[in-house]
Amino acid sequence: MKIIKQIKQLEAFRKAQQEGDAHNVLENLLADGAHFLSAGLDAELPDLPGKTFKDLANALLIKDLETERAILLNELQMALVLEHATIPPYLTALYTLGTCQSWQAVEALRSVAVEEMLHLTLVANLMNALGGQPATDGADFIPNYPSPLPLNIDGISVSLIGFSQEAMAQGCAIERPRGFDLSHLFQTKIDYADMTIGEFYLRIEARLRYLVELYGDAVVFIGDRQRQVTQGFYYDGAGATFPIFDIHSAILALQTIRHQGEGAHDTIWTGNRAQYKGFPEVAHFYRFNEVLKGQSYVYGDTIDSGPTGKKFVVEWDKAIRIKANSKLADYEDAPEILAAAKAFNQAYCDFLRTLNSAFNGSPELLQPGIGTMFNLKDLFLRLVNNPLPGQGNEGLHAAPTFEYVAAQGSQAEQSSSNPIQEKKMPMHNHLPSVPAPLSMPFYYASLNNCVVHYLVDPKNVEPYLKGTVLLPALFDGKACVAFNFQAYTGQFSGAVDQPPAEWGTSAYGITQEVELNIVAYPASQKDNLPQVSFEQWVMGEEQSKLMGNHRVWVPCDSPPAIQAGEELFGEPKFLTSFGVNIPSFNPVRNPNVAGYEAQWVQAWGFKVNDPTDAKLDIFTCILDVSDMQSVPGNISSITEYGMHDKQPIACRWNILQPLKTYFLPTPCSEKNSVSRVKLTYGQSTHPMKTDMEKLIGDSPAVAVQTFISDPAAIQSRAVFIK
């Protein structure tokens, strides 16, 4: 049954308890499948007819309340470690898919990773309900891969291996369902290696049922309810979390973990594929098994039948081959790879520290924390895009090592690396002020963007970086200058509780602007700057993000955007108008041609007018790359350098989808970059024109990147009706 429905059943039962109608409502809910509400010791153990939770509790030789509370909290802390131990292997397989075009593999690995986070959260909620303190920030929380599962449960060793049949088989081994074994389940002296994950959780459930039967909910669940991570704080559509403060919610949490992992004892389904005969949702083992078999489960399939649905192809050979179970020591002869691996480990451990805060009194941190887990993809790909040097590593790439790193600036780190403690600047002093009514970040509702790149003599750009803290980035001895045309929209709210008479006339702002940029980096980071080619930088492979845009001029047609750019980033903006003819999803039609003849604009055209005389232009650019094949690339996050209160600053600009990237032929080609990109300087005397002539002159463009936001809605053509 889908967890959302179960949460609603739980809420309905609690409401009935408050209204004194629990008995009748309970009967109806049990008939509707809410078996977790059957919370007594007389309930039968799953898949073991005739055996009850009372039988299991008696076998556990349960002691006094506080001794049992300590046992439960210790086992639940081990459960936290256990649920997390599978996440790095699943992320490693997910982010080494390479060019493998299998959405089934992507969805299986991604959804399971998110649901493991749900399990982690439910375990933390249960610990908090019992008065414990979940811990995810210790050095012993991350396994030393290859490693047995925590407690050596199930006798499985887990490795960090790239996407492959071996990786999916490992996932199946971790999540494999097994019928409950009485000899394992009822052992008094526990041997975790003989036990499945499902049996481990079933013993925890038996302890809880026994304690509540003996002492009651109020005595067992003594934790602060404010520490609970509730549904509003959870990330993604793969499930939902809920507060735990009684035996019914505790059982629902434990059963959710068991069923989503191994599956229920008699079915492969965990939710809406069985319930709605629609989109797939099978337990973790079966999701991995689908990918291994190259075939989907469909409604009616069983454990014995295996998948009988549509077959699909998994391009195993397109995956990125990595060195399994890499360690930082493996990268000592490759300084750039070593630095990238250390950066990933720092970011991942910071993510675990965020989780620790979320589970210990700041639940609002969970949602951005899980989002951060997937934002680690950029750091991950920065590693796996690097081939490993050295003999024996032919064809292998680097990969994250998932090794523990102390928090930057922690007392332990400072005392070991620098006995003299420096006074830290308060965080607010690192952040420039944001004057009202402006706020950050700014979200774009839509964006059309066209970037034209040039490689020029470094002497052209050096005068424009004097007096800054920046140096020009060089690619094979050439500096990079680019201009980009942007047409974007933003949505805006009025003031909170503003009366209707004071509302604005539009919720939208529309802006057009052009940035003239020099690619540069902070001089202080010269020794840390990665050596990459121009092509690698444009495609977004340079992940230190030290290279960024120094804006020389930014003509713009929106006064509010000019104010924001100047006050927040010190952008050299000025107000002017534009002439524009760019591609769009909407065709153009000649009104003088009969019939419905539609054509689409292929070329990008934009003209920047003189701010005092619109009849004169600073420059005009017309480019047509419609005959070329683009490659997807994304230079984001794009670092943008500026000034604020006479201090240098940096910020990031993110385009959330790939750009179409075109690397232009050399001038000696039959149809070269000069014919595809036509840049002409106008009659304006504005200094931007002079600066463009000095920076770019008649240099040929070397690359073009374009981006057009997807439509949000479509209005279709009308038809006649009778």
SULGIDA-V673071 format. One record per residue. N is the residue number from 1. SS is DSSP state (H for helix, E for strand, - for the rest). OMEGA is omega as a letter, one per 30 degrees, with the letter a starting at -180 (* if undefined). D_LAST is the distance of its C-alpha to the last C-alpha in Angstrom with 1 decimal. Layout:
n=[N | N]
ss=[SS | SS]
omega=[OMEGA | OMEGA]
d_last=[D_LAST | D_LAST]
This chain:
n=[1 | 2 | 3 | 4 | 5 | 6 | 7 | 8 | 9 | 10 | 11 | 12 | 13 | 14 | 15 | 16 | 17 | 18 | 19 | 20 | 21 | 22 | 23 | 24 | 25 | 26 | 27 | 28 | 29 | 30 | 31 | 32 | 33 | 34 | 35 | 36 | 37 | 38 | 39 | 40 | 41 | 42 | 43 | 44 | 45 | 46 | 47 | 48 | 49 | 50 | 51 | 52 | 53 | 54 | 55 | 56 | 57 | 58 | 59 | 60 | 61 | 62 | 63 | 64 | 65 | 66 | 67 | 68 | 69 | 70 | 71 | 72 | 73 | 74 | 75 | 76 | 77 | 78 | 79 | 80 | 81 | 82 | 83 | 84 | 85 | 86 | 87 | 88 | 89 | 90 | 91 | 92 | 93 | 94 | 95 | 96 | 97 | 98 | 99 | 100 | 101 | 102 | 103 | 104 | 105 | 106 | 107 | 108 | 109 | 110 | 111 | 112 | 113 | 114 | 115 | 116 | 117 | 118 | 119 | 120 | 121 | 122 | 123 | 124 | 125 | 126 | 127 | 128 | 129 | 130 | 131 | 132 | 133 | 134 | 135 | 136 | 137 | 138 | 139 | 140 | 141 | 142 | 143 | 144 | 145 | 146 | 147 | 148 | 149 | 150 | 151 | 152 | 153 | 154 | 155 | 156 | 157 | 158 | 159 | 160 | 161 | 162 | 163 | 164 | 165 | 166 | 167 | 168 | 169 | 170 | 171 | 172 | 173 | 174 | 175 | 176 | 177 | 178 | 179 | 180 | 181 | 182 | 183 | 184 | 185 | 186 | 187 | 188 | 189 | 190 | 191 | 192 | 193 | 194 | 195 | 196 | 197 | 198 | 199 | 200 | 201 | 202 | 203 | 204 | 205 | 206 | 207 | 208 | 209 | 210 | 211 | 212 | 213 | 214 | 215 | 216 | 217 | 218 | 219 | 220 | 221 | 222 | 223 | 224 | 225 | 226 | 227 | 228 | 229 | 230 | 231 | 232 | 233 | 234 | 235 | 236 | 237 | 238 | 239 | 240 | 241 | 242 | 243 | 244 | 245 | 246 | 247 | 248 | 249 | 250 | 251 | 252 | 253 | 254 | 255 | 256 | 257 | 258 | 259 | 260 | 261 | 262 | 263 | 264 | 265 | 266 | 267 | 268 | 269 | 270 | 271 | 272 | 273 | 274 | 275 | 276 | 277 | 278 | 279 | 280 | 281 | 282 | 283 | 284 | 285 | 286 | 287 | 288 | 289 | 290 | 291 | 292 | 293 | 294 | 295 | 296 | 297 | 298 | 299 | 300 | 301 | 302 | 303 | 304 | 305 | 306 | 307 | 308 | 309 | 310 | 311 | 312 | 313 | 314 | 315 | 316 | 317 | 318 | 319 | 320 | 321 | 322 | 323 | 324 | 325 | 326 | 327 | 328 | 329 | 330 | 331 | 332 | 333 | 334 | 335 | 336 | 337 | 338 | 339 | 340 | 341 | 342 | 343 | 344 | 345 | 346 | 347 | 348 | 349 | 350 | 351 | 352 | 353 | 354 | 355 | 356 | 357 | 358 | 359 | 360 | 361 | 362 | 363 | 364 | 365 | 366 | 367 | 368 | 369 | 370 | 371 | 372 | 373 | 374 | 375 | 376 | 377 | 378 | 379 | 380 | 381 | 382 | 383 | 384 | 385 | 386 | 387 | 388 | 389 | 390 | 391 | 392 | 393 | 394 | 395 | 396 | 397 | 398 | 399 | 400 | 401 | 402 | 403 | 404 | 405 | 406 | 407 | 408 | 409 | 410 | 411 | 412 | 413 | 414 | 415 | 416 | 417 | 418 | 419 | 420 | 421 | 422 | 423 | 424 | 425 | 426 | 427 | 428 | 429 | 430 | 431 | 432 | 433 | 434 | 435 | 436 | 437 | 438 | 439 | 440 | 441 | 442 | 443 | 444 | 445 | 446 | 447 | 448 | 449 | 450 | 451 | 452 | 453 | 454 | 455 | 456 | 457 | 458 | 459 | 460 | 461 | 462 | 463 | 464 | 465 | 466 | 467 | 468 | 469 | 470 | 471 | 472 | 473 | 474 | 475 | 476 | 477 | 478 | 479 | 480 | 481 | 482 | 483 | 484 | 485 | 486 | 487 | 488 | 489 | 490 | 491 | 492 | 493 | 494 | 495 | 496 | 497 | 498 | 499 | 500 | 501 | 502 | 503 | 504 | 505 | 506 | 507 | 508 | 509 | 510 | 511 | 512 | 513 | 514 | 515 | 516 | 517 | 518 | 519 | 520 | 521 | 522 | 523 | 524 | 525 | 526 | 527 | 528 | 529 | 530 | 531 | 532 | 533 | 534 | 535 | 536 | 537 | 538 | 539 | 540 | 541 | 542 | 543 | 544 | 545 | 546 | 547 | 548 | 549 | 550 | 551 | 552 | 553 | 554 | 555 | 556 | 557 | 558 | 559 | 560 | 561 | 562 | 563 | 564 | 565 | 566 | 567 | 568 | 569 | 570 | 571 | 572 | 573 | 574 | 575 | 576 | 577 | 578 | 579 | 580 | 581 | 582 | 583 | 584 | 585 | 586 | 587 | 588 | 589 | 590 | 591 | 592 | 593 | 594 | 595 | 596 | 597 | 598 | 599 | 600 | 601 | 602 | 603 | 604 | 605 | 606 | 607 | 608 | 609 | 610 | 611 | 612 | 613 | 614 | 615 | 616 | 617 | 618 | 619 | 620 | 621 | 622 | 623 | 624 | 625 | 626 | 627 | 628 | 629 | 630 | 631 | 632 | 633 | 634 | 635 | 636 | 637 | 638 | 639 | 640 | 641 | 642 | 643 | 644 | 645 | 646 | 647 | 648 | 649 | 650 | 651 | 652 | 653 | 654 | 655 | 656 | 657 | 658 | 659 | 660 | 661 | 662 | 663 | 664 | 665 | 666 | 667 | 668 | 669 | 670 | 671 | 672 | 673 | 674 | 675 | 676 | 677 | 678 | 679 | 680 | 681 | 682 | 683 | 684 | 685 | 686 | 687 | 688 | 689 | 690 | 691 | 692 | 693 | 694 | 695 | 696 | 697 | 698 | 699 | 700 | 701 | 702 | 703 | 704 | 705 | 706 | 707 | 708 | 709 | 710 | 711 | 712 | 713 | 714 | 715 | 716 | 717 | 718 | 719 | 720 | 721 | 722]
ss=[- | - | H | H | H | H | H | H | H | H | H | H | H | H | H | H | H | H | H | - | - | H | H | H | H | H | H | H | H | H | H | - | - | - | H | H | H | - | - | - | - | - | - | E | - | - | - | - | - | - | - | E | H | H | H | H | H | H | H | - | - | - | - | - | H | H | H | H | H | H | H | H | H | H | H | H | H | H | H | H | H | H | H | H | H | H | H | H | H | H | H | H | H | H | - | - | - | - | - | - | - | - | H | H | H | H | H | H | H | H | H | H | H | H | H | H | H | H | H | H | H | H | H | H | H | H | H | H | H | - | - | - | - | - | - | - | - | - | - | - | - | - | - | - | - | - | E | E | - | H | H | H | H | H | H | - | E | E | - | - | - | - | - | - | H | H | H | H | H | H | H | H | H | H | H | - | - | - | - | - | - | H | H | H | H | - | - | - | - | - | - | H | H | H | - | - | H | H | H | H | H | H | H | H | H | H | H | H | H | H | H | H | H | H | H | - | H | H | H | H | - | - | - | - | H | H | H | - | - | - | H | H | H | - | - | - | - | - | - | - | - | - | - | - | - | - | H | H | H | H | H | H | H | H | H | H | H | H | H | H | H | - | - | - | - | - | - | - | E | - | - | H | H | H | H | H | - | - | - | - | - | E | - | H | H | H | H | H | H | H | H | H | H | - | E | - | - | - | - | - | - | - | - | - | - | - | - | - | - | - | E | - | - | - | - | H | H | H | - | - | - | E | - | - | - | - | - | H | H | H | H | - | - | - | H | H | H | H | H | H | H | H | H | H | H | H | H | H | H | H | H | H | H | H | H | H | H | H | - | - | - | - | - | - | H | H | H | H | H | H | H | H | H | H | H | - | H | H | H | H | H | H | H | H | - | - | E | - | - | - | - | - | - | - | - | - | E | - | - | - | - | - | - | - | - | - | - | - | - | - | H | H | H | H | H | H | H | - | - | - | - | - | - | - | - | - | H | H | H | H | - | - | - | - | - | - | - | - | - | - | - | - | - | E | E | E | E | E | E | E | E | E | E | E | E | E | E | H | H | H | H | H | H | H | H | - | - | - | - | E | E | E | - | E | E | - | - | E | E | E | E | E | E | E | E | E | E | E | E | E | E | - | - | - | - | - | - | - | - | H | H | H | - | - | - | - | - | E | E | E | E | E | E | E | E | E | E | E | E | E | E | E | H | H | H | H | H | H | - | - | - | - | - | H | H | H | H | H | - | - | - | - | - | - | - | - | - | E | E | E | E | E | E | E | E | E | - | - | H | H | H | H | H | H | H | H | H | H | H | - | - | - | E | E | E | - | - | E | E | E | E | - | - | - | - | - | - | E | - | - | - | - | - | - | - | - | - | - | E | - | - | - | - | E | E | E | E | E | E | - | - | - | - | - | - | - | E | E | E | E | E | E | E | - | - | - | - | - | - | - | E | E | E | - | - | - | - | E | E | E | E | E | E | E | - | - | E | E | E | E | E | E | E | - | - | - | - | - | E | E | E | E | E | - | - | - | - | - | - | - | - | - | H | H | H | H | E | E | E | E | E | - | - | - | - | - | H | H | H | H | H | H | H | H | H | - | - | - | - | - | E | E | E | E | E | E | E | E | - | - | - | - | - | - | - | - | - | - | - | - | - | -]
omega=[a | a | l | l | a | l | l | l | l | l | l | l | l | l | l | l | a | a | l | a | a | a | a | a | l | l | a | a | l | l | l | l | a | a | l | l | l | a | a | l | a | l | a | l | a | l | l | a | l | l | a | l | l | l | a | a | l | l | a | l | a | a | a | a | a | l | l | l | l | l | a | a | l | a | l | l | l | l | l | l | a | a | l | a | a | a | l | l | a | l | l | l | a | a | l | l | a | a | l | a | l | a | l | l | l | a | l | a | a | a | l | l | l | a | l | l | l | l | l | a | l | l | l | l | a | l | l | l | a | l | a | l | l | a | l | a | a | l | a | a | a | l | l | a | f | a | l | l | l | a | a | a | l | l | a | l | a | a | l | a | a | a | a | l | l | a | a | l | l | l | l | a | l | a | a | l | l | l | a | a | a | a | l | a | a | a | a | l | a | l | a | a | l | a | l | l | l | l | l | a | a | l | l | l | l | l | a | l | a | a | a | l | a | a | a | a | a | a | a | a | a | a | l | a | l | l | a | l | a | a | a | a | a | a | l | a | a | a | l | l | a | l | l | l | l | a | a | l | l | l | l | l | a | l | l | l | a | a | l | a | a | a | l | a | a | a | l | a | l | a | a | l | l | a | a | a | a | a | a | l | l | l | a | a | a | l | l | a | l | a | l | a | a | a | a | l | l | a | a | l | a | l | a | a | a | a | l | a | a | l | l | a | l | a | a | a | a | a | l | l | a | l | a | l | a | l | l | a | l | a | a | l | l | a | a | l | l | l | l | l | l | l | l | a | l | a | a | l | l | l | l | l | l | l | a | l | l | a | a | l | l | a | a | l | a | a | l | l | l | l | l | a | a | l | l | a | a | l | l | a | l | l | a | l | a | l | l | l | l | l | a | a | a | l | a | l | l | l | l | a | l | l | a | l | l | l | l | l | l | a | a | a | a | a | a | a | a | a | l | a | l | l | a | l | l | a | a | l | l | a | l | l | l | a | l | g | a | l | a | f | l | a | l | l | l | a | l | a | l | a | l | a | l | l | a | l | a | l | l | a | a | a | a | l | l | a | l | l | a | l | l | l | a | l | a | l | a | l | a | l | a | l | l | l | l | l | a | l | l | l | a | l | l | l | l | l | l | l | a | a | a | a | l | a | l | l | a | l | a | a | l | l | l | l | l | a | l | l | a | l | l | l | a | a | a | a | a | a | l | l | a | l | l | a | l | l | a | a | l | a | l | a | l | l | l | l | a | a | l | a | l | l | l | l | a | a | a | l | l | l | l | l | a | a | a | a | a | a | a | a | l | a | l | a | l | l | a | l | a | l | a | l | l | l | a | a | l | l | l | a | a | a | l | l | a | l | a | l | l | l | a | a | l | l | l | a | l | a | l | a | a | a | a | l | l | l | l | l | l | l | l | l | a | l | a | l | a | l | l | l | l | l | l | a | a | f | a | l | l | a | a | l | l | a | l | l | l | l | l | l | a | l | a | l | a | l | l | l | l | a | a | l | a | l | l | a | a | l | a | l | a | a | a | l | a | l | a | l | l | l | a | a | l | l | l | a | l | l | l | a | l | l | l | a | a | a | l | l | l | l | a | l | l | l | a | l | l | l | l | l | l | a | a | l | a | l | a | l | l | l | l | *]
d_last=[46.4 | 44.9 | 47.3 | 44.8 | 44.3 | 48.1 | 48.7 | 46.4 | 48.4 | 51.6 | 50.4 | 49.4 | 52.8 | 54.6 | 52.8 | 53.7 | 57.3 | 57.4 | 55.9 | 58.4 | 55.8 | 56.5 | 57.5 | 54.3 | 52.1 | 54.2 | 53.8 | 50.0 | 50.0 | 52.4 | 50.2 | 47.3 | 49.5 | 51.2 | 54.6 | 56.0 | 56.4 | 59.0 | 61.7 | 65.0 | 67.6 | 66.9 | 63.6 | 63.8 | 64.0 | 61.1 | 61.8 | 65.2 | 65.1 | 67.9 | 68.7 | 67.8 | 67.9 | 71.1 | 72.7 | 71.7 | 72.9 | 76.3 | 76.7 | 76.2 | 79.3 | 77.6 | 80.0 | 80.0 | 77.0 | 78.0 | 79.1 | 75.8 | 73.9 | 75.8 | 75.1 | 71.4 | 71.2 | 73.1 | 70.8 | 67.7 | 69.0 | 69.5 | 65.9 | 64.8 | 66.8 | 65.4 | 61.7 | 62.3 | 64.4 | 61.3 | 59.3 | 61.3 | 61.1 | 57.3 | 56.9 | 59.2 | 57.1 | 53.8 | 55.1 | 56.7 | 53.6 | 53.9 | 51.2 | 50.5 | 46.7 | 46.2 | 44.0 | 45.3 | 48.8 | 47.9 | 46.0 | 48.7 | 51.5 | 49.8 | 48.5 | 51.9 | 53.7 | 51.6 | 52.1 | 55.8 | 55.6 | 54.0 | 56.9 | 59.4 | 57.9 | 57.9 | 61.5 | 62.4 | 60.8 | 62.8 | 66.0 | 65.4 | 64.8 | 68.2 | 69.9 | 70.1 | 69.5 | 67.3 | 68.7 | 66.8 | 68.9 | 72.1 | 73.6 | 73.5 | 69.8 | 68.8 | 70.1 | 72.4 | 70.3 | 70.9 | 71.4 | 71.3 | 68.7 | 70.3 | 72.8 | 72.6 | 70.0 | 68.8 | 71.4 | 68.9 | 69.7 | 66.9 | 66.7 | 64.8 | 63.4 | 60.6 | 57.3 | 58.4 | 58.5 | 61.7 | 60.0 | 57.2 | 59.9 | 61.8 | 58.7 | 58.5 | 62.2 | 61.9 | 58.9 | 59.9 | 59.5 | 62.6 | 63.3 | 65.6 | 69.3 | 71.6 | 74.6 | 73.0 | 71.1 | 74.1 | 76.8 | 78.9 | 80.2 | 77.0 | 76.6 | 73.3 | 73.5 | 73.0 | 70.0 | 66.3 | 64.3 | 62.6 | 66.0 | 67.2 | 64.4 | 64.9 | 68.6 | 67.6 | 65.2 | 68.0 | 70.4 | 67.8 | 67.1 | 70.9 | 71.6 | 68.9 | 70.1 | 73.6 | 73.1 | 69.6 | 66.8 | 68.4 | 71.6 | 70.0 | 67.1 | 69.1 | 67.3 | 65.9 | 62.1 | 61.6 | 62.3 | 59.4 | 56.5 | 53.4 | 49.8 | 49.0 | 51.6 | 50.4 | 48.8 | 45.9 | 43.5 | 46.1 | 47.3 | 48.6 | 52.0 | 53.2 | 56.4 | 59.1 | 61.5 | 61.9 | 62.2 | 58.6 | 57.3 | 60.2 | 59.3 | 55.7 | 56.8 | 59.2 | 56.8 | 54.1 | 56.6 | 57.6 | 54.2 | 52.6 | 55.7 | 56.9 | 54.1 | 54.6 | 57.2 | 54.8 | 51.6 | 50.5 | 47.7 | 48.1 | 44.6 | 41.0 | 40.8 | 42.3 | 40.6 | 37.0 | 37.3 | 36.1 | 37.9 | 41.5 | 44.2 | 47.4 | 51.0 | 52.8 | 54.7 | 51.6 | 49.8 | 52.9 | 53.1 | 49.5 | 50.6 | 53.9 | 52.2 | 49.2 | 46.9 | 44.7 | 45.1 | 42.1 | 41.5 | 44.1 | 46.8 | 50.2 | 53.5 | 54.8 | 51.8 | 51.5 | 48.2 | 46.1 | 42.9 | 41.7 | 44.6 | 45.0 | 47.5 | 49.9 | 51.7 | 55.0 | 56.8 | 54.7 | 56.2 | 58.9 | 62.3 | 64.4 | 67.9 | 67.7 | 69.2 | 70.2 | 72.7 | 73.6 | 76.8 | 75.0 | 73.9 | 77.3 | 77.6 | 74.2 | 74.3 | 70.7 | 69.3 | 71.8 | 70.6 | 66.9 | 67.8 | 69.7 | 66.9 | 64.5 | 67.0 | 67.4 | 63.7 | 63.2 | 66.2 | 64.9 | 61.6 | 63.7 | 65.6 | 62.3 | 61.4 | 64.9 | 64.3 | 60.8 | 62.5 | 65.4 | 64.0 | 61.3 | 58.2 | 56.0 | 57.4 | 55.9 | 52.4 | 53.6 | 56.3 | 54.0 | 52.0 | 55.4 | 55.9 | 53.0 | 53.9 | 57.2 | 55.2 | 56.2 | 59.9 | 59.5 | 58.0 | 60.7 | 63.1 | 61.4 | 60.8 | 64.6 | 66.5 | 69.7 | 72.9 | 75.9 | 77.0 | 75.3 | 72.0 | 70.6 | 66.8 | 66.7 | 65.2 | 66.2 | 64.5 | 65.0 | 68.0 | 66.9 | 70.4 | 71.3 | 72.0 | 73.3 | 71.4 | 72.2 | 74.8 | 75.7 | 79.2 | 80.1 | 78.8 | 80.5 | 83.8 | 83.9 | 82.9 | 84.4 | 87.1 | 86.8 | 83.7 | 81.9 | 80.3 | 76.5 | 74.4 | 72.0 | 68.5 | 67.2 | 69.6 | 67.8 | 64.5 | 64.0 | 62.9 | 59.3 | 59.2 | 56.8 | 53.9 | 53.5 | 53.1 | 53.2 | 51.7 | 48.8 | 45.5 | 43.2 | 39.5 | 38.9 | 41.1 | 41.2 | 44.7 | 46.7 | 50.4 | 52.8 | 56.2 | 59.5 | 62.9 | 65.7 | 69.4 | 70.4 | 72.5 | 69.4 | 68.2 | 71.6 | 72.0 | 68.7 | 69.8 | 73.2 | 73.6 | 71.0 | 71.7 | 69.7 | 70.6 | 68.4 | 67.0 | 68.2 | 66.6 | 69.2 | 70.9 | 67.9 | 66.3 | 62.5 | 60.7 | 56.9 | 54.3 | 50.9 | 47.9 | 45.9 | 42.6 | 42.0 | 40.4 | 41.9 | 40.7 | 43.0 | 43.5 | 45.4 | 48.5 | 48.6 | 48.2 | 47.5 | 46.3 | 42.8 | 44.6 | 46.2 | 43.2 | 42.4 | 39.5 | 38.3 | 38.8 | 38.9 | 41.6 | 41.1 | 44.2 | 45.3 | 48.8 | 51.1 | 54.1 | 57.1 | 58.9 | 62.1 | 62.3 | 65.3 | 66.9 | 69.5 | 73.0 | 74.2 | 72.1 | 73.5 | 75.2 | 72.1 | 69.7 | 68.3 | 68.8 | 65.4 | 64.0 | 61.5 | 58.9 | 59.6 | 59.3 | 56.0 | 54.6 | 55.7 | 58.6 | 61.1 | 60.7 | 63.6 | 61.4 | 64.6 | 63.1 | 60.7 | 59.6 | 62.0 | 59.9 | 61.5 | 58.8 | 55.4 | 53.5 | 50.6 | 48.2 | 48.0 | 50.9 | 50.2 | 50.2 | 53.4 | 55.1 | 54.1 | 55.3 | 58.6 | 59.4 | 58.5 | 59.5 | 61.5 | 59.0 | 60.1 | 56.9 | 56.3 | 53.4 | 51.8 | 48.5 | 46.9 | 45.0 | 42.6 | 40.3 | 39.7 | 37.4 | 34.3 | 31.3 | 29.2 | 29.4 | 30.4 | 28.9 | 30.7 | 29.0 | 30.8 | 29.4 | 26.3 | 23.6 | 23.1 | 26.7 | 27.7 | 31.3 | 33.1 | 36.4 | 39.1 | 42.2 | 43.4 | 44.7 | 46.3 | 48.9 | 51.1 | 52.0 | 55.4 | 55.3 | 57.0 | 55.4 | 51.9 | 52.6 | 55.0 | 54.1 | 56.2 | 54.6 | 51.5 | 50.4 | 48.0 | 47.7 | 45.8 | 46.3 | 43.0 | 45.1 | 47.1 | 46.6 | 46.8 | 48.5 | 47.5 | 50.1 | 50.5 | 53.5 | 52.6 | 54.3 | 55.3 | 58.5 | 58.7 | 62.0 | 62.8 | 65.1 | 65.1 | 68.0 | 70.0 | 69.6 | 67.8 | 64.7 | 62.2 | 58.7 | 55.9 | 52.5 | 50.1 | 47.1 | 45.5 | 44.1 | 45.7 | 45.9 | 45.5 | 49.1 | 50.3 | 54.0 | 54.6 | 56.9 | 60.3 | 60.9 | 62.5 | 59.3 | 57.4 | 54.4 | 56.0 | 55.3 | 56.3 | 53.6 | 51.0 | 51.9 | 52.9 | 54.6 | 55.9 | 57.9 | 57.2 | 59.4 | 59.4 | 62.8 | 61.5 | 63.7 | 60.7 | 60.7 | 64.4 | 64.2 | 61.4 | 63.6 | 66.6 | 64.7 | 62.4 | 63.7 | 62.6 | 62.5 | 59.7 | 57.0 | 57.4 | 54.2 | 50.8 | 48.7 | 45.1 | 42.7 | 39.1 | 37.7 | 34.8 | 31.4 | 30.9 | 27.0 | 24.2 | 21.1 | 18.7 | 16.6 | 13.0 | 10.1 | 7.0 | 3.8 | 0.0]
